[in-house]
Amino acid sequence: MTLSLFDLSGRTALITGSSRGIGLALAQGLHAAGATVILNGRHVGHLEAVARDLPGSHVLPFDVTDHDGVRKAVDHFEENNGAIDILVNNAGMQHRAPLEDFPASAFEQLLKTNIFSVFNVGQAVARHMIKRRAGKIINIASVQTALARPGIAPYTATKGAVGNLTKGMATDWARHGLQCNAVAPGYFETELNEALVQNPEFSSWLGQRTPAGRWGKVDELIGAGIFLASDASSFVNGHVLYVDGGISISL
Ligand code: NDP
């Protein structure tokens, strides 16, 4: 066992939704482990600001819900800059409302952003990885694959689907030399959870409900990201790794 198993030097990683939050932390972590990172989001200005602190990084803006746009952006990058060795499908969104009032348009947007995106970017990148017979795909699911919390049923449904699509990707693409796994974060203080972060009653509930007794910090996802992106996980496939302070196993 050696630390070089975790070394990502010479590898290039595309992290969707890396302008802030969990995606930004994962981009910083993979960069610190030696990878060249490709930053993605919908706003080029935000990505360029992040890129200034990550020497050698690339900016690749696209909307993960746009199947053809994703394909064009990925193909253009591969032709002009070289191989994408690691893909982190992180971009996602949340919408809170009781299910009886949940707007159909919001449900549709959740489906497109949280699950159709994983197919869009996964397929576009995997087509190149399959030719090289190598590649690592990490999908960001959620602890909500194991829980059901009020007001977020459609989000929970999309994240359950991310877990299942991860298993499907692993099954279809292992024979082509790819590994596909998922990380399921618990509760982290990001913009996506702003309403909960601002609510002291929720933080108090979370402190009691989570064995670790607190919110997660986005940097605490980096170890799982590096593990699944590196040679250290060479025989791990189709796995969903919970990073949640234990909330998913706590009654
Ligand atoms: P944030 O809202 O902080 O960040 C979301 C990121 O996704 C931003 O960079 C945003 O960039 C990007 N994004 C959103 N929609 C699109 C799109 N259509 N195309 C391209 N990029 C897009 O969320 P988090 O960091 O909290 O969440 C990241 C992932 O982790 C999500 O999949 C979320 O479901 C998951 N997760 C989060 C948890 C948490 O506690 N925070 C818990 C479990 C899972 P921009 O707006 O600039 O396009």
Residues whose N, C-alpha, C, O or C-beta is under 5 A from the ligand:
A	BS01	NDP	G17 S18 S19 R20 G21 I22 G23 N40 G41 R42 H43 F62 D63 V64 T65 N90 A91 G92 M93 T113 I140 A141 S142 V143 P185 G186 Y187 F188 T190 E191 L192 N193
